[in-house]
Amino acid sequence: MDSPMCVSVFFILCVWIQSSALGQSLGPEPFLRSSQDVETKETLQEMKSRFLLFEEADKGCQIRPYHPNTLQECGFNASRPLVMIIHGWSESVQFSRSNVHLIGYSLGAHVSGFAGSYIGGTHKIGRITGLDAAGPLFEGAPPSDRLSPDDASFVDAIHTFTQEHMGLSVGIKRPVAHYDFYPNGGSSQPGCHFLELYKHFAKHGLNAITQTIKCAHERSVHLFIDSLLHGSLQSTAYLCSDMGSFSQGLCLSCQKGRCNTLGYHVRQKPQSKSRSLYLVTRAQSPFKVYHYQFKIQFINQMEKPVEPTFTMWLLGAKEEMQKIPITLGGGITSNKTYSFLITLDVDIGELIMIKFKQENSAIWANVWNTVQTIIPWGTEPHYSGLLLKTIKVKAGETQQRMTFCSENTQDLLLHPAQEKIFVRCEVSSKKRKQKIR
């Protein structure tokens, strides 16, 4: 099979629930029944759900509940892996549960958990993926009443819309899997903010509000599909306590399983305790970005804290120059070190040079101090400015650590609107031991 998706997913069982069957019991019932029971069941109610079995790109073959012969008629092959969305299978077919992968979206994520929990036994379902599992009524529920790591041999979950409205969130916040992924913090997603409403009006017309509301909730589905469509652009997520720490670049470690791949190709390593992983994504497919931690120590020679803004240009081995605006809040005081996260939409290759410019500060104060330096009519010099000697960088995807030094070691002062070049440099063995967190 040439299609990347078909290499790993041979069959997909999709469920379209057109309407609820009147009087249908929600309790567990065996698949195989006697012909009399089947006739009675069909007499009492009409099933209005369609179950289609797809092989590669065909139009799908309908499987009729309580008619196991339709499995053979549709050419079900028990030797191949099976991916199912919500539903189950007939026990009359000798099929290993470890090959089953349930994928549930929103409420369907918990339904998948119930299915896995109901099957139970010593041989669990192989994998369950929860795509922004529903939050209302489930946020405070015990593991037995929601999706949990106990429902399958491996459970992963993607949280994309946990932002609260009137005390409730569409997607569940709490970890519910062995690996819980929180793209962009999980609260909302880029391109889904209400400030984007005007764009949605242009695309969806009167349905713009609805599309905007469900945009972040549905992003979990698109992220999972993206992992199948772009095999060479798999998104990496990193173990972290919260998005605040992740935004400082403090969590870009892959040691001891601290990172994993988002989506279908996740490394299935069940943990005794749920692991929450964070990452940044783009607003559209392909969603992958490249994560970098930058660690910069400034020396402030001015009497008061300053809050300048900067621009960096990053040059990689693939000769892609990327412009990055930087604003450091809180004011730069003497010998203050900043750690922050920078993401790039493209792979620039190994980073080889950084161009750094201070865009604005108290420019007129700097001009005044410069004049005083040239014409020192005061009793004390008012020489002021920011010194920047080195920039430390860690690349999340490659785990490479780099140090960049000023090209002009004789002039480390950052002058407003003046660009400075930083190139790769060696550090002493003593400093080399001081790793970036």
Beta strands, then each sheet from edge to edge (+ up, - down):
strand 1: 11-17
strand 2: 49-55
strand 3: 61-62
strand 4: 82-84
strand 5: 100-105
strand 6: 127-131
strand 7: 154-158
strand 8: 164-165
strand 9: 168-169
strand 10: 179-183
strand 11: 236-239
strand 12: 259-261
strand 13: 275-279
strand 14: 290-300
strand 15: 309-316
strand 16: 321-327
strand 17: 336-344
strand 18: 351-360
strand 19: 386-395
strand 20: 401-406
strand 21: 413-414
strand 22: 419-424
sheet 1: 3+ 2- 1+ 4+ 5+ 6+ 7+ 10+ 13+ 11- 12+
sheet 2: 8+ 9-
sheet 3: 16+ 15- 18+ 22- 20+ 19- 14+ 17-
sheet 4: 16+ 15- 18+ 22- 20+ 19- 21+
end
